[in-house]
């Protein structure tokens, strides 16, 4: 065994430490993705106002955000200010008058004895439209379909 590459023996296969770390990271991202999306909240309504985009610099680099005022279509309509951050501003591409379904996170924080609440949209689709392909979840990042565990598949890259 060399110092540059360390291997772990499992049955008749050798796995590199880097391969095991990559698989562990993949499964951690997958589990996080599943749990994040399982507890989502949604709100539907019509965009009645789009506030100007705000940007600045922080400790993690440049940031930008834009707020949209959404009015629900209920018996007693409510107006909700929804914040969209970063590249999602361009990705969502909503205009005043659009009917949208927004997946949101609601978060509150305390500052100087007062509480402030943010409604952040992480996905926004026009109502009645078919969902667009999200570039963040391209086919190269998609989870492959596993319908069989046979060894007949020549494309199988896993050594077990």
Residue, then its C-alpha position, 0 to 999 in steps of 0.5 A: x500500500x502506498x502513501x499517496x493512495x489508500x485503499x479499503x478492502x471490501x470482499x474482493x474489491x478495493x475502494x479508494x478513500x476518495x471514492x468512499x468520501x465522494x459516495x458519502x458526500x453524495x448520499x448526504x446531499x441526497x438525504x438533505x435534498x429529500x428532507x428539505x423538499x418534504x417539508x415545503x410550504x406553498x402559496x398561490x396568488x397573483x403578482x400585484x407589485x414588483x419591488x426594485x432589485x437590491x444588491x450589495x456585498x457581504x462577507x460571502x461576496x455579492x448578493x442580490x434580492x428582489x421582493x414581490x407582492x403576491x395577493x392570494x385569491x381567497x374569500x378575504x385576499x391577503x397580500x404577502x411580500x415574498x423575497x427572491x434571492x440570487x439567480x432565482x430572480x432571473x430564473x423565475x421571470x415573473x411579471x405583474x399580473x402573473x398567477x403563480x404558485x410559490x414554494x416558500x420558507x418562512x423564517x423569523x429572527x430577532x433584532x434589538x428586541x423586535x422580531x422580523x419575518x421573511x418569506x423566501x421563495x425557492x421555487x416559483x411557477x406560473x399557475x397552470x404552466x407545466x413545470x420547467x426543467x430546473x438547470x440546477x437539476x440537469x440530467x447529469x445530476x439526476x438520480x438514475x433509475x434503478x429497476x434491476x440489480x443484475x450484473x448484466x448492465x455493461x454501463x454499471x460503474x460501481x464495482x459491486 
